[in-house]
Amino acid sequence: MLAIIGIPFARQHFKLIEISTMPFVK
C-alpha cells in the first residue's frame, strides 16, 4: 500500500527537481 502511494509522490518530486535544475542545464 505504501508503494502505491509512494510511486505518484516520487514522480511529483522528480518533476519538481527537473524544473528546478532546468535553468542550470541550459
N, CA, C and O atoms as CSV, one atom per row, in Angstrom:
chain,resi,resn,atom,element,x,y,z
A,1,MET,N,N,0.837,-1.212,0.000
A,1,MET,CA,C,0.000,0.000,0.000
A,1,MET,C,C,0.876,1.269,0.000
A,1,MET,O,O,0.533,2.256,-0.652
A,2,LEU,N,N,1.977,1.244,0.712
A,2,LEU,CA,C,2.896,2.388,0.716
A,2,LEU,C,C,3.503,2.607,-0.662
A,2,LEU,O,O,3.734,3.744,-1.072
A,3,ALA,N,N,3.761,1.505,-1.381
A,3,ALA,CA,C,4.344,1.614,-2.727
A,3,ALA,C,C,3.374,2.296,-3.691
A,3,ALA,O,O,3.791,3.087,-4.537
A,4,ILE,N,N,2.078,1.991,-3.566
A,4,ILE,CA,C,1.056,2.579,-4.447
A,4,ILE,C,C,0.989,4.100,-4.234
A,4,ILE,O,O,0.854,4.862,-5.191
A,5,ILE,N,N,1.084,4.524,-2.978
A,5,ILE,CA,C,1.052,5.963,-2.661
A,5,ILE,C,C,2.399,6.607,-2.993
A,5,ILE,O,O,2.451,7.760,-3.422
A,6,GLY,N,N,3.488,5.860,-2.793
A,6,GLY,CA,C,4.838,6.388,-2.979
A,6,GLY,C,C,5.216,6.653,-4.417
A,6,GLY,O,O,5.955,7.598,-4.692
A,7,ILE,N,N,4.721,5.827,-5.364
A,7,ILE,CA,C,5.103,5.990,-6.780
A,7,ILE,C,C,4.650,7.343,-7.345
A,7,ILE,O,O,5.491,8.053,-7.897
A,8,PRO,N,N,3.378,7.744,-7.244
A,8,PRO,CA,C,2.969,9.058,-7.766
A,8,PRO,C,C,3.650,10.209,-7.028
A,8,PRO,O,O,3.942,11.241,-7.631
A,9,PHE,N,N,3.905,10.044,-5.737
A,9,PHE,CA,C,4.572,11.074,-4.944
A,9,PHE,C,C,6.016,11.249,-5.414
A,9,PHE,O,O,6.511,12.373,-5.503
A,10,ALA,N,N,6.688,10.139,-5.714
A,10,ALA,CA,C,8.065,10.188,-6.212
A,10,ALA,C,C,8.117,10.860,-7.577
A,10,ALA,O,O,9.053,11.607,-7.865
A,11,ARG,N,N,7.122,10.603,-8.419
A,11,ARG,CA,C,7.056,11.234,-9.749
A,11,ARG,C,C,6.905,12.749,-9.624
A,11,ARG,O,O,7.571,13.495,-10.341
A,12,GLN,N,N,6.042,13.209,-8.724
A,12,GLN,CA,C,5.855,14.653,-8.493
A,12,GLN,C,C,7.143,15.276,-7.982
A,12,GLN,O,O,7.518,16.370,-8.404
A,13,HIS,N,N,7.818,14.587,-7.081
A,13,HIS,CA,C,9.065,15.090,-6.506
A,13,HIS,C,C,10.143,15.185,-7.582
A,13,HIS,O,O,10.922,16.138,-7.606
A,14,PHE,N,N,10.186,14.192,-8.473
A,14,PHE,CA,C,11.171,14.190,-9.559
A,14,PHE,C,C,10.903,15.326,-10.539
A,14,PHE,O,O,11.839,15.932,-11.061
A,15,LYS,N,N,9.640,15.612,-10.787
A,15,LYS,CA,C,9.270,16.723,-11.682
A,15,LYS,C,C,9.722,18.057,-11.092
A,15,LYS,O,O,10.205,18.925,-11.818
A,16,LEU,N,N,9.566,18.221,-9.787
A,16,LEU,CA,C,9.999,19.456,-9.114
A,16,LEU,C,C,11.511,19.620,-9.213
A,16,LEU,O,O,12.002,20.732,-9.410
A,17,ILE,N,N,12.255,18.517,-9.077
A,17,ILE,CA,C,13.718,18.553,-9.210
A,17,ILE,C,C,14.086,18.909,-10.649
A,17,ILE,O,O,14.985,19.718,-10.880
A,18,GLU,N,N,13.397,18.309,-11.611
A,18,GLU,CA,C,13.657,18.553,-13.038
A,18,GLU,C,C,13.435,20.031,-13.384
A,18,GLU,O,O,14.229,20.625,-14.113
A,19,ILE,N,N,12.364,20.616,-12.865
A,19,ILE,CA,C,12.043,22.031,-13.127
A,19,ILE,C,C,13.095,22.942,-12.481
A,19,ILE,O,O,13.502,23.940,-13.075
A,20,SER,N,N,13.527,22.603,-11.281
A,20,SER,CA,C,14.497,23.440,-10.562
A,20,SER,C,C,15.899,23.351,-11.170
A,20,SER,O,O,16.690,24.285,-11.043
A,21,THR,N,N,16.209,22.221,-11.835
A,21,THR,CA,C,17.538,22.055,-12.437
A,21,THR,C,C,17.575,22.493,-13.901
A,21,THR,O,O,18.656,22.596,-14.481
A,22,MET,N,N,16.430,22.748,-14.500
A,22,MET,CA,C,16.371,23.143,-15.916
A,22,MET,C,C,17.238,24.368,-16.246
A,22,MET,O,O,17.986,24.314,-17.223
A,23,PRO,N,N,17.176,25.467,-15.483
A,23,PRO,CA,C,17.991,26.644,-15.816
A,23,PRO,C,C,19.494,26.360,-15.736
A,23,PRO,O,O,20.276,26.987,-16.451
A,24,PHE,N,N,19.905,25.427,-14.880
A,24,PHE,CA,C,21.323,25.096,-14.725
A,24,PHE,C,C,21.825,24.235,-15.879
A,24,PHE,O,O,22.996,24.303,-16.250
A,25,VAL,N,N,20.925,23.420,-16.447
A,25,VAL,CA,C,21.297,22.541,-17.561
A,25,VAL,C,C,21.510,23.349,-18.839
A,25,VAL,O,O,22.392,23.025,-19.634
A,26,LYS,N,N,20.706,24.406,-19.044
A,26,LYS,CA,C,20.779,25.196,-20.282
A,26,LYS,C,C,22.064,25.997,-20.414
A,26,LYS,O,O,22.252,26.702,-21.404
